[in-house]
Amino acid sequence: CSQAGNALIDNINSRDPVLRRAAMQALGQLRYPNAVQALSDQLSYYQKGADAQAALFGLAGIGHPTSTSIFRQALTSANADMRRLAVEGLARAGARDALAELQQIGQNERSTGVLLSLHYAHIKLAAPGSQPRQLVAALTNTSLRPLALKHLLDLAPSIAPALAESLRNEDPNVRRLVADVLGFSHDAGILPALEAARKDPDPEAALAAQRAIARIALSPGLRSPSAEG
């Protein structure tokens, strides 16, 4: 929505730090490409601290190819959150030429958040052999769960069949969360797996599978089997 995006851009120069940081973060959540220059200017001005992190959050959410040099530079930041956002930004920008660099970073990285985002980036950039296992495993960790869910929701449309295998995970909470994520995949091909998950012995997981089926049924452009016939 350009009207909302432009209004948010107007607020990133606010004197209220809470407002301007929220505006920069919201631009990333909206993935509003027209905000790239304004966010880049903010990052260049602040360089570090909460405002710089909010600006990088916005840029990483948008993931515009013109920001790849900014993301590469932030990979060496002493701040783990800045490094994590840089990894996410490169992934969303489709910077496959950064895969070798990201793999090298992973060998020395100690932050669990950055490591989780590196797994996300490998999948997003179609690195050979990349699987969602580590992201699914992170769902059992309460501190990593929000980040894992964020990444899985972003990846769901492209990895739905592989992710659907986790509907048989031994942890009922994982099965429930995976089912909810799959509801946003828009992939009718996983409906049989979700139908089976409706019989899950855990009532919450079974209900999540039902919600996922209902969401997929409402996906734009989805045709019913009878219509295809």
N, C-alpha and C positions, 0 to 999 in steps of 0.2 A: 504494500500500500504506500504509494509515493507521498500521499498527504501526511500519513503518520511518520514516515521516514524523514521527511523534510522538517517536521515539527521537532523530532528528536535531535536532528542536526543542530537546530537553533538552540537547543538546550545544552549542548556539550560545552558551551562557553559560559554557562551559568556560574555565578559567584558562589552558589550553594554546592559544596563538594559532593554531597549525597545525590543531588539532582543530576549534576553533570556526569558522575560515574554511572549512575543508573541509566542515563540516556545512551552512553557509549556501549554499555552492556546490552541494552535493548536493541540497538542497531545491529549488533552481532546476532542476536536471537532472531531478528527479522531477516537477517542476511540481505540487508539493503545495500546494493553495490554502489549507489551514488554517495555513500558515506565514506568510501575508502580514503579519499584525499583528506577529508576533515579529521578522520581518526588517525591517519598517518601524521598529520600536523600536530595533533595532541600528543601522540607518542614521542615525536621528535622534541616537543617542548618540555614535557615532564621527564622523559627518559627513565625514571625509576619511581618507585612508590605506588600508592594505590591508584592514582590517576593514570599512570603509564600502564599499569596492569589492566585497568578498565578499557583503555584504548586498544591494547593488544587483544583483549577478550573480544572486542567488537570486530577487529580485523580478522581474528582467527575464525569467528563465527561466519563471516562473509566468505573467507577463503578465496579471495580474488587472486588470479595469477600474477597481477602486478605487485602483489605484496610479498612474493616469495623471498626477495632479498631481505626484507624486514624480518621474516620468520627465521631465515638462516642466521641472521645476526643474533637473534634472541635465543638461539639454541645454546649459546655459550653463557647465558645469564647466570649469575650466582643464585638467582631466585628460582626455586623449583617450579612455582606456578607459571612463571614466564616461560621456562623451558617447555612445560607441558602445553601451554597455549601455542607456542611456536610449532611444536610437533603437530598439533591439531590443525593449525593453519596450513602447513605444508600438505597435509593429507587432503584437506578440503579443496586446496588449490590444484590438486591433481599433479603434484610435483614428483613424478616417478623418478626423475633424475636425482632426487634426494634420498632414494632408498638406501644406497650404500652408506651415505652419511648417517642416516638414522640408525642403521644396523650397527655402525661403529659406536654411536653414542650409547646404544643399549648395553654395550659390554662394560661400561664404566658407571652407568647411571645407578644411583642408590634410591632415588625417590620412587615409591611405589606408584604414585599418581602418574609420573612421567613414564614409567615402564608400562603402565596400563594403556596410556595414550599411544605409546609406540606400537603395542599390539593392534590397537585400532588403526593406526596409520598403515601398518603392513597390509591389513585387510583392505582398507580403503584404496590403497595404491596397487592392489592386486599383486603383492609380493608372492613368489612361488611358495606353495606349502602353507600359506597363512590360513588359520582356522580360528573360530571364535571361542575356543576352549578356555583361554585365559580370561576373557571377558565374562564368560558364564561363571567360571570359578569365583570371580571377584564379587558375584552377587551374594555370596555367603559372608562377605566381609562388610560390616555395617558402615565402616568409614569409606570404603571404596564403592559401595553399591550405587550411590547417585551418579558417579562418573561412569561406571560400567553401564548403567541403564541409558545414560545419555549417548554413549557410543553405540550401544546395541540398537537403539531406536533409529539412529542415523544410518546404520548399516543394514537394518532389517530388510528393506526392499531388495538388496543385492545378495543376501546370504540366507534368506528364509529357509530353504531346504536343509542347509547344514545346521542352522539354529534349531530347527524343529526336532532334531535328534535329541536335544536336551529336554524335550517334553517327557523323556523317560529317565531323567536325572533322579537319583535316590533322595534328594532333598525336596520336599514338597513346596517349600518357599521358592526354590529355583524354578521348579516346574510352573508355579503360578506366575512368577515374574516373566519367564520366557513366553508363556502363553499370551500375556498382556502385550509384550513387545511385538509378537508375531501379528497381533491384530492390526498393527500399523504398517505391515509389510506390503499390503495390497496384492498379495500373491495367492491367487486361488489354488495354486498347485499344492499348497500345504493344508488345504481343507480336510483331506482324509486323516492326516495326522492330528489335527485339532478335533475332529469328530471322535477319534479314539480317545483323546485326552478328556473329552466330556465325561468319560467313565472313570476318571481318576479317583482313587479311593479317598483322596483329600478333597473335601467339598469346596474349599477355596480355589484350589487348582482347577477343579472341574468347572467352577463358575467362571474363572478367567478364560478357559478355553471357549466357553459359550460366548463370552463377550468378544473374544477375538473373531469368532465366526461371524458374529453380527457386524463387526466393524468391516471385515473384508467384504461382506455382502453389500456394504454401502460404498465400496471403493469406486471412484469414477471410472467408467468404461468397462466395468466388470460385466461379463455376459454369463448368464446362467447356462448350465449344460443343455437345457432344452432349447435355448435360443441358438446355441452353437450347432445343435443337431438340425 
